[in-house]
């Protein structure tokens, strides 16, 4: 029996996520549509240059990536994951958790939504104070 659409979609998302470790922008271009729509933190943007910038963030290196859970249904793939980052200037490392949902068409990611723990990452990399935030 042939590979299902869900299995193909999971593989496309895995290939995309691996680019955060490999920094392979050629591979990213193969699996992300040029006009991809991205939603998160109350913002909507469009264009593959956004994930390209995230993958090639100067000063941050993804050392490890752990996919905790991945689920596919129809044209969607949902991922819960953790990435270990290194702040290159100091050598500090921290783990950032994230949950993302991708919609695929024609073997490419055309939309994705998600949130990640940016606050925790910045604290872990000593880029924000550990002092309590006052509101």
ZINORSUL-V757431 format. One record per residue. N is the residue number from 1. PHI is phi in degrees with one decimal (* if undefined). Layout:
BEGIN
N/PHI + N/PHI
END
This chain:
BEGIN
1/* + 2/-76.0 + 3/-70.6 + 4/-79.6 + 5/-59.7 + 6/-63.1 + 7/-64.5 + 8/-64.1 + 9/-63.7 + 10/-59.7 + 11/-64.8 + 12/-61.7 + 13/-65.0 + 14/-59.1 + 15/-60.7 + 16/-62.2 + 17/-61.3 + 18/-60.9 + 19/-65.2 + 20/-69.1 + 21/-89.3 + 22/-82.6 + 23/60.3 + 24/-84.7 + 25/-69.3 + 26/-62.7 + 27/-65.7 + 28/-57.9 + 29/-64.6 + 30/-73.6 + 31/-115.0 + 32/-122.0 + 33/-63.4 + 34/-60.8 + 35/-103.6 + 36/-53.0 + 37/-104.0 + 38/-127.6 + 39/-126.1 + 40/174.3 + 41/52.3 + 42/74.4 + 43/-122.8 + 44/-123.3 + 45/-131.8 + 46/-138.2 + 47/128.1 + 48/-65.6 + 49/-62.9 + 50/-65.5 + 51/-67.1 + 52/-61.7 + 53/-64.4 + 54/-65.7 + 55/-66.7 + 56/-105.1 + 57/-54.2 + 58/-67.7 + 59/93.2 + 60/-124.2 + 61/-125.1 + 62/-83.7 + 63/-88.1 + 64/-153.7 + 65/-140.6 + 66/-123.7 + 67/-86.7 + 68/-82.8 + 69/-154.8 + 70/-140.8 + 71/-136.6 + 72/-118.2 + 73/-148.4 + 74/50.6 + 75/-98.2 + 76/-116.9 + 77/-133.2 + 78/-112.9 + 79/-132.0 + 80/-112.6 + 81/-150.3 + 82/-139.9 + 83/-122.7 + 84/-97.4 + 85/-107.5 + 86/-120.2 + 87/-83.3 + 88/-59.8 + 89/-65.2 + 90/-118.7 + 91/83.2 + 92/-64.7 + 93/-123.4 + 94/-157.6 + 95/-103.3 + 96/-116.1 + 97/-92.3 + 98/-154.9 + 99/-131.8 + 100/-133.3 + 101/-129.2 + 102/-117.2 + 103/-113.6 + 104/-118.4 + 105/-149.6 + 106/60.2 + 107/78.0 + 108/-133.1 + 109/-76.9 + 110/-111.9 + 111/-150.7 + 112/-152.3 + 113/-126.1 + 114/172.2 + 115/-137.4 + 116/-138.4 + 117/-85.2 + 118/-66.7 + 119/-59.1 + 120/-63.0 + 121/-63.2 + 122/-64.0 + 123/-65.0 + 124/-64.0 + 125/-92.5 + 126/60.2 + 127/-100.9 + 128/-134.6 + 129/-69.0 + 130/-81.8 + 131/-64.4 + 132/-59.9 + 133/-82.5 + 134/-103.6 + 135/-106.2
END
